[in-house]
C-alpha cells in the first residue's frame, strides 16, 4: 500500500464521523510529525488519508467513499481502497 509509510492515527467514533464528512479533528494524541497520516476508525478499519498540522489538527484529504455509517463503523472495501489510490486494477 502506498500510504504504509505514513504514521497511523486511530480515531474514535465521533472523530471518524467528522473526518468522513470533510471536517477536521483535534485528536487527544498528537501526531508525531506534520504531514500525511493514515486514518483508522474505532474498529481499526482504514478510513483514508489525512493531513496533520503544526497546531495539532488533522484534516481529511483522501477519504474512502461511505466510510462511516450510522453506527460509526467504517468500511474497508478493497475496491474502495484501490479507487482512492487511483488504481482500480482494471486495464483497458
C-alpha positions in Angstrom: 0.0 0.0 0.0 1.4 3.4 -1.0 0.4 5.0 2.3 2.1 2.4 4.5 4.9 4.7 5.4 2.6 7.4 6.8 2.0 7.4 10.6 -1.3 5.8 11.7 -3.9 7.6 13.8 -6.9 5.8 15.3 -10.0 7.9 15.7 -13.0 7.5 18.0 -16.5 7.2 16.5 -17.2 11.0 16.7 -13.9 11.9 15.1 -14.3 9.3 12.4 -17.7 10.7 11.5 -16.3 14.2 11.4 -13.4 13.4 9.0 -15.8 11.3 6.8 -17.9 14.4 6.3 -14.8 16.6 5.5 -14.3 18.2 8.9 -11.0 18.4 10.7 -10.5 16.9 14.1 -8.1 17.5 17.1 -7.2 14.1 18.4 -6.2 13.8 22.1 -3.0 12.1 20.9 -0.8 14.5 19.0 0.7 13.1 15.7 4.4 13.0 15.9 5.0 14.9 12.7 3.3 17.3 10.3 2.2 15.8 7.0 0.2 12.9 5.8 -1.3 10.3 8.2 -3.3 7.1 7.8 -6.7 7.4 9.5 -8.4 4.5 11.1 -11.9 4.2 12.7 -12.7 2.8 16.1 -12.9 -0.7 14.8 -9.5 -0.5 13.1 -10.9 0.0 9.5 -9.0 2.2 7.2 -10.8 5.5 6.6 -8.4 7.3 4.3 -5.5 9.8 4.4 -5.4 13.0 6.4 -3.0 15.9 6.9 -1.6 16.6 10.3 -0.8 20.3 11.0 1.5 22.0 13.4 -1.4 23.1 15.6 -2.5 19.5 16.3 -5.4 19.5 13.9 -5.9 16.7 11.4 -7.8 17.4 8.2 -9.1 14.8 5.9 -7.5 14.7 2.4 -8.3 11.4 0.6 -11.1 9.5 2.2 -12.9 6.3 1.2 -16.4 6.8 0.0 -19.2 6.0 2.5 -16.7 5.1 5.2 -18.8 5.8 8.3 -22.4 4.6 8.7 -24.9 5.5 11.3 -23.2 3.3 13.9 -19.8 4.9 13.4 -18.2 1.8 12.0 -16.0 2.1 8.9 -15.9 0.1 5.8 -12.7 -1.1 4.3 -13.6 -2.4 0.9 -10.6 -3.4 -1.2 -12.2 -1.8 -4.3 -12.8 1.5 -2.4 -9.2 1.5 -1.3 -7.9 0.9 -4.8 -10.1 3.6 -6.2 -8.9 6.0 -3.5 -5.4 5.3 -4.6 -6.3 5.8 -8.3 -5.9 2.1 -9.3 -9.0 0.0 -9.9 -6.9 -2.9 -11.1 -8.5 -2.9 -14.5 -6.5 -2.1 -17.6 -8.1 -1.3 -20.9 
